[in-house]
């Protein structure tokens, strides 16, 4: 089974921001509708100037990205019987849920209140669309689609980290977190690409 790739400090911060979102995030109706289509999140990340995102916006994006991959992993664990898929999904879920108990205290220390924005909305909307598509698949079709989606998801997150989040971060701890978490996200992408390649070869 692949081992967790995220350092404990990163896991604490990610899950802390996730815990704060339901309390502090703005409602969907209060903001403009997101761009349509699976590439909306990546396009929003590429288009957003660094100055357009506050630390609160970045926190909301981290929340949305974190929750999306947790939801994909839980769907895979509920539907797949493939050992490689289940191992990958277990690792991904563990990387984002490992330190939930520290969430509230850490958000208080960082003084970061997540505020939703176009990119966080796009990430959530895209995740919902992908989950609905995956829901209707079974067996090898599901495993292949899940692996391909994990590749797409991690590419989108890396794009957001590089083009929007790191350039925008003002808080030194938040910026350091983003820089530190990037290699783990890239490693997840590498694992996802290997998983997807294996499913392609079996066709």
C-alpha positions in Angstrom: 0.0 0.0 0.0 1.4 3.5 -0.8 2.3 5.4 2.3 1.0 8.8 3.1 3.1 11.5 1.4 2.1 14.6 3.3 4.1 15.7 6.3 2.0 15.9 9.5 2.2 19.7 9.6 0.7 19.9 6.2 -2.1 17.5 7.0 -3.0 19.5 10.1 -3.3 22.7 8.1 -5.2 21.2 5.2 -7.7 19.5 7.5 -7.9 22.6 9.7 -8.9 24.8 6.7 -11.4 22.1 5.7 -13.0 22.2 9.2 -13.4 25.9 9.1 -15.0 26.1 5.7 -18.5 24.9 6.7 -18.6 27.6 9.4 -17.0 30.6 7.6 -17.4 30.0 3.9 -19.7 32.2 1.9 -22.8 30.8 0.3 -22.8 29.8 -3.4 -25.6 32.3 -4.2 -23.6 35.2 -3.0 -21.0 34.9 -5.8 -21.1 34.8 -9.6 -21.8 31.5 -11.3 -18.7 29.4 -12.1 -17.5 28.8 -15.6 -18.9 25.6 -17.1 -17.1 22.5 -18.0 -14.4 20.1 -16.6 -11.6 22.6 -17.3 -13.2 25.5 -15.5 -11.0 25.2 -12.4 -7.8 25.1 -14.3 -8.9 28.0 -16.5 -9.8 30.0 -13.5 -6.4 29.3 -11.9 -4.6 30.4 -15.0 -6.7 33.5 -15.5 -6.7 34.8 -11.9 -4.0 37.5 -11.4 -1.9 37.0 -8.2 -3.3 40.1 -6.6 -6.9 38.9 -7.1 -6.7 36.2 -4.4 -6.6 37.0 -0.7 -5.3 34.5 1.9 -8.9 33.9 2.8 -9.6 33.0 -0.8 -6.6 30.7 -0.9 -7.8 28.9 2.2 -11.2 28.3 0.5 -9.4 26.9 -2.5 -7.4 24.5 -0.4 -10.6 23.4 1.3 -12.4 22.8 -2.0 -9.4 20.9 -3.4 -9.0 18.8 -0.3 -12.6 17.9 0.0 -12.8 17.0 -3.7 -10.1 14.4 -3.5 -11.5 13.0 -0.2 -14.8 12.5 -1.9 -13.3 10.8 -4.9 -11.3 8.4 -2.6 -14.4 7.5 -0.6 -16.3 6.8 -3.8 -13.5 4.5 -5.0 -13.4 2.7 -1.7 -17.1 2.2 -1.8 -17.2 0.9 -5.4 -13.9 -0.6 -6.4 -12.6 -4.1 -5.7 -9.2 -3.4 -7.5 -6.4 -3.6 -5.0 -4.3 -0.9 -6.6 -7.2 1.5 -6.8 -8.2 0.8 -3.2 -4.6 1.3 -2.0 -4.2 4.6 -3.8 -7.6 5.8 -2.6 -6.8 4.9 1.0 -3.5 6.8 0.8 -5.1 9.9 -0.6 -7.9 9.9 2.0 -5.4 9.4 4.8 -3.3 12.3 3.5 -6.3 14.6 3.9 -8.0 13.3 7.0 -5.1 12.3 9.2 -5.2 15.1 11.7 -8.8 16.3 11.9 -8.5 16.7 15.7 -6.1 19.7 15.3 -8.3 21.6 12.8 -10.0 24.2 14.9 -6.9 25.1 17.0 -4.8 25.6 13.9 -7.2 27.8 12.0 -7.5 30.0 15.1 -3.7 30.3 15.2 -3.4 31.1 11.5 -6.3 33.6 11.7 -7.4 32.4 8.3 -11.1 32.5 7.6 -11.9 30.8 4.2 -13.9 33.0 1.8 -15.2 31.3 -1.3 -14.2 32.6 -4.8 -14.5 31.6 -8.4 -11.8 28.9 -8.3 -13.1 27.3 -5.1 -16.6 27.2 -6.6 -15.3 25.7 -9.8 -13.4 23.0 -8.0 -16.5 22.0 -6.0 -18.8 22.1 -9.1 -16.4 20.0 -11.1 -16.0 17.5 -8.3 -19.8 17.1 -8.1 -20.0 16.5 -11.9 -17.2 14.0 -11.8 -18.7 12.1 -8.8 -22.0 11.8 -10.7 -20.2 10.4 -13.7 -18.3 7.9 -11.6 -21.4 6.9 -9.8 -22.9 5.3 -12.9 -19.8 3.2 -13.6 -18.9 -0.3 -12.3 -15.9 -2.6 -12.3 -13.0 -1.9 -14.7 -14.9 1.1 -16.3 -15.1 2.7 -12.8 -11.4 1.9 -12.0 -10.2 3.4 -15.3 -12.3 6.5 -15.0 -11.3 7.0 -11.4 -7.6 6.8 -12.2 -8.0 9.2 -15.2 -9.9 11.6 -13.0 -7.1 11.5 -10.3 -4.6 12.5 -13.0 -6.8 15.4 -14.2 -7.5 16.5 -10.6 -3.9 16.6 -9.5 -2.8 18.4 -12.6 -5.5 21.0 -11.9 -4.3 21.4 -8.3 -0.7 21.7 -9.3 -1.6 24.4 -11.9 -3.5 26.3 -9.2 -0.7 26.0 -6.7 1.9 27.3 -9.3 -0.1 30.0 -11.1 -2.5 31.3 -8.4 -1.9 30.2 -4.8 1.8 30.6 -4.2 2.1 33.9 -6.1 -0.9 35.2 -4.2 -0.2 34.1 -0.7 0.6 37.0 1.7 0.8 35.1 5.0 4.3 33.6 5.4 3.0 30.4 7.0 0.4 29.9 4.3 2.9 30.5 1.6 5.4 28.1 3.2 2.6 25.5 3.4 1.8 25.8 -0.3 5.5 25.4 -1.2 5.9 22.4 1.1 2.7 20.7 0.0 3.5 20.9 -3.7 6.0 18.0 -3.9 3.4 15.7 -2.2 0.7 16.8 -4.7 3.2 16.1 -7.5 3.9 12.7 -6.0 0.2 11.9 -5.9 0.0 12.9 -9.6 2.9 10.5 -10.4 1.1 7.6 -8.6 -2.2 8.5 -10.4 -0.4 8.4 -13.7 1.0 5.0 -13.0 -2.4 3.8 -11.9 -4.1 5.2 -15.0 -1.4 3.7 -17.3 -2.0 0.3 -15.8 -5.7 0.5 -16.4 -5.0 1.6 -20.0 -2.7 -1.4 -20.7 -5.5 -3.8 -19.5 -7.9 -2.7 -22.1 
